Amino acid sequence: MKKKNLITILINSYNGEKTIQEAIKSALAQTYKNFEVLIIDDASNDNTINLIKKFKNKKIRLYINNKNIGLGKSRLMAQSKIKGDYVSILDQDDIWNKNKIKSQLKLFLKDKKIGLVATGYKLIDENKKIISLENKYYDMKNFVNYLSFKNIFGHSTIMYKTKYAKSVGWYSNKLIYAQDYDLTVKILKKYGFKFIKNFLVKIRISQTSMTENFVFSLAKINDNLIILKKIRDTFNLSLNNLVKNYYYSFKEKIKLFIYYLKSS
């Protein structure tokens, strides 16, 4: 029988040999112990898979795609393998504080109506040098002011309730990159959320990041345009936020145009 309040730590990996071990170690070091680590590897062709297999821990479940299918499809595949009552995202480049999931679960258990809990984070470079500190406080009153033009939560800071994610359609099969942004929008439309200002995650910007290459950059721009429109259609934006939304949509279109010029 599954223990109550099981948390699935979801890691999508691809050619992450430089950082994957540190990410997994930070997951296994959590002070809250009722969790599983679900890793979906997208047919890595470096040493990532061998490094994952070195962890002889029964909490880890590793699935390897037969061929590279992309982050979006890998996320969709992961949905059927998740066992947890909650899902906590950990990107292969990132590092958690040991109390991360314990702190988030505490808030879920206090308020059954919330669907998502996010935290502050430190943005770091490949050498772990801090680039910026991100912990602007969001609540149900002010989040639309920011969500109207950007994804306000760091991906590896998010924990969501599985049944609520299912109820809103979970990850979209129409998006390639920004499924996390889309899921956040869908959850926040229907359920409450909490934000922890403490810096419980280090998010790494690196050349090996799954989200820092040309193909994903194009996908990100296209997906963001779709989601920005969804936000306009979903939330009752003030005139100021509506202007911001269209402004950032225009900036994304300019980026897209520049990318296409460079690739032609």
C-alpha positions in Angstrom: 0.0 0.0 0.0 1.3 3.5 -0.9 2.1 5.7 2.0 0.0 8.9 2.3 1.5 12.1 1.0 4.0 10.4 -1.4 5.9 13.0 -3.4 7.2 12.3 -6.9 10.4 14.1 -7.7 10.4 14.4 -11.4 13.7 14.8 -13.3 13.9 15.0 -17.1 17.4 14.4 -18.3 19.3 14.7 -21.5 23.1 14.9 -21.9 23.5 16.2 -18.4 26.6 14.4 -17.3 28.1 17.6 -15.7 25.3 18.3 -13.3 22.9 15.3 -13.0 24.6 13.7 -10.0 24.5 16.8 -8.0 20.8 17.2 -8.8 20.0 13.7 -7.7 22.1 14.0 -4.6 20.1 17.0 -3.5 16.9 15.1 -4.1 18.0 12.1 -2.1 19.2 14.4 0.8 15.7 15.7 1.5 14.7 15.7 5.1 11.1 14.6 4.2 11.6 10.9 3.2 8.4 9.7 1.7 9.3 10.4 -1.9 10.3 8.7 -5.2 12.7 10.0 -7.8 11.3 9.5 -11.3 13.9 10.1 -14.0 13.0 10.2 -17.7 16.1 10.2 -19.8 15.6 11.3 -23.4 18.2 8.9 -25.0 21.3 10.7 -23.7 24.4 10.0 -25.8 27.0 11.1 -23.2 27.6 9.5 -19.8 24.4 10.7 -18.1 22.7 7.3 -17.9 25.8 5.5 -16.5 26.0 8.2 -13.8 22.4 7.8 -12.9 22.8 4.1 -12.6 25.6 4.5 -10.1 23.0 5.5 -7.5 21.9 2.2 -5.9 18.8 3.7 -4.3 15.4 2.0 -4.4 13.7 5.4 -4.4 15.0 6.0 -8.0 13.0 4.8 -11.0 14.8 5.4 -14.3 13.1 5.2 -17.7 15.2 5.6 -20.9 13.6 6.6 -24.2 14.5 4.4 -27.1 15.2 7.5 -29.1 15.3 11.3 -28.5 11.7 12.5 -28.5 12.2 16.0 -26.9 11.4 17.4 -23.5 7.7 18.0 -24.3 6.9 14.4 -25.2 9.1 13.1 -22.3 7.0 15.1 -19.9 3.8 13.7 -21.3 5.2 10.2 -21.0 6.2 10.8 -17.4 2.6 11.5 -16.4 1.6 7.9 -16.6 4.5 6.8 -14.4 3.9 9.3 -11.5 2.8 7.6 -8.3 2.9 10.6 -6.0 0.1 12.6 -4.4 2.3 15.6 -5.2 4.9 16.3 -8.0 8.0 18.3 -7.3 10.0 19.3 -10.4 13.8 19.2 -10.4 15.6 20.1 -13.6 18.9 18.2 -14.2 21.0 21.4 -13.8 19.5 22.5 -10.5 20.1 21.9 -6.8 17.7 21.8 -3.9 18.0 22.8 -0.2 17.5 19.7 2.0 14.2 21.1 3.4 12.6 22.1 0.1 9.8 19.5 -0.2 9.2 19.4 3.5 8.6 23.1 3.6 6.2 22.9 0.6 4.2 19.9 1.9 3.6 21.7 5.2 1.7 24.4 3.3 -0.3 21.9 1.3 -1.4 20.1 4.4 -2.5 23.4 6.0 -4.6 24.4 3.1 -6.3 21.7 1.0 -7.5 24.3 -1.6 -4.1 25.2 -2.9 -2.8 23.5 -6.1 0.8 24.8 -6.2 3.6 25.9 -4.0 6.7 27.7 -5.3 9.8 29.1 -3.6 12.5 31.7 -3.9 15.7 30.7 -5.8 19.2 31.6 -6.5 20.2 31.9 -10.1 23.8 30.6 -10.5 26.3 30.1 -13.3 28.2 26.9 -14.2 30.7 27.6 -11.4 27.9 28.1 -8.9 28.5 31.9 -8.7 25.3 33.7 -7.8 24.0 35.7 -10.6 20.8 37.0 -9.0 18.4 36.3 -6.1 14.8 35.7 -7.1 12.2 35.8 -4.3 9.7 38.5 -5.1 6.7 37.7 -3.1 3.5 36.7 -4.9 0.1 36.1 -3.5 -3.4 35.7 -4.9 -3.8 39.5 -5.2 -0.7 40.4 -7.1 0.3 37.4 -9.1 -1.7 38.4 -12.2 0.3 41.6 -12.4 3.3 39.5 -13.2 1.9 36.3 -14.7 0.4 38.4 -17.4 3.7 38.8 -19.2 6.1 36.1 -17.8 6.4 32.8 -16.0 6.8 34.0 -12.4 8.0 30.7 -10.8 11.4 29.0 -11.3 10.6 25.5 -12.7 12.6 23.6 -10.1 10.9 25.5 -7.3 7.4 24.2 -8.1 5.5 21.5 -6.3 1.9 20.8 -7.4 -0.9 18.5 -6.3 -1.2 15.6 -8.7 -5.0 15.3 -8.7 -5.4 19.1 -9.4 -2.9 18.9 -12.3 -4.9 16.1 -13.7 -8.2 18.0 -13.3 -6.9 20.9 -15.5 -5.4 18.7 -18.2 -1.8 18.4 -16.9 0.9 19.0 -19.4 -0.3 20.2 -22.8 0.5 18.0 -25.9 0.3 21.2 -28.1 3.4 22.8 -26.6 7.1 21.8 -26.9 8.9 23.8 -24.3 6.7 25.9 -22.1 4.4 23.2 -20.7 5.4 24.2 -17.1 4.3 27.8 -17.8 1.0 26.6 -19.3 0.4 24.2 -16.3 1.0 27.0 -13.9 -1.5 29.2 -15.7 -4.1 26.4 -15.6 -3.6 25.6 -12.0 -3.7 29.2 -10.9 -6.9 29.8 -12.8 -8.8 27.2 -10.7 -6.9 26.7 -7.4 -4.9 28.8 -4.9 -1.2 28.8 -4.4 1.4 29.7 -1.8 4.9 31.2 -2.2 7.8 30.6 0.1 10.3 33.5 0.1 13.2 31.4 1.3 15.9 30.5 -1.2 15.3 26.7 -1.4 16.6 26.1 -4.9 19.7 27.0 -7.0 18.8 27.2 -10.7 21.8 26.9 -13.0 22.3 28.6 -16.3 24.7 26.6 -18.3 25.6 25.6 -21.9 24.4 22.1 -21.1 21.0 23.2 -19.9 18.1 21.5 -21.7 16.6 24.9 -22.2 19.6 26.8 -23.5 20.0 25.8 -27.1 18.8 27.0 -30.5 15.9 24.5 -31.0 14.5 25.0 -27.6 14.9 28.8 -27.8 12.7 28.8 -30.9 10.2 26.5 -29.2 10.2 28.7 -26.2 9.3 31.8 -28.1 6.5 30.1 -30.0 5.1 28.5 -26.8 5.3 31.8 -24.9 3.3 33.5 -27.6 0.5 30.9 -27.3 0.5 31.2 -23.5 0.5 35.0 -23.4 -2.6 34.8 -25.6 -4.1 32.2 -23.2 -3.5 34.6 -20.3 -5.3 37.4 -22.1 -8.3 35.0 -22.7 -8.2 33.5 -19.1 -7.7 36.4 -16.7 -9.5 39.7 -16.4 -6.4 41.8 -17.0 -6.3 45.5 -16.1 -5.5 47.9 -18.9 -1.9 48.2 -17.7 -1.4 44.4 -17.6 -3.0 44.0 -20.9 -0.6 46.5 -22.4 2.4 44.7 -20.8 1.1 41.4 -22.2 0.9 42.7 -25.7 4.3 44.4 -25.3 6.0 41.2 -24.3 4.1 39.3 -27.1 5.6 41.8 -29.5 9.1 41.3 -28.1 8.8 37.6 -28.5 7.7 38.0 -32.1 10.8 40.2 -32.7 13.0 37.5 -31.2 11.4 34.9 -33.4 12.0 37.1 -36.5 15.7 37.5 -35.5 16.2 33.8 -35.0 14.7 33.0 -38.4 17.0 35.6 -40.0 20.1 34.1 -38.3 19.1 30.6 -39.4 18.3 31.5 -43.1 
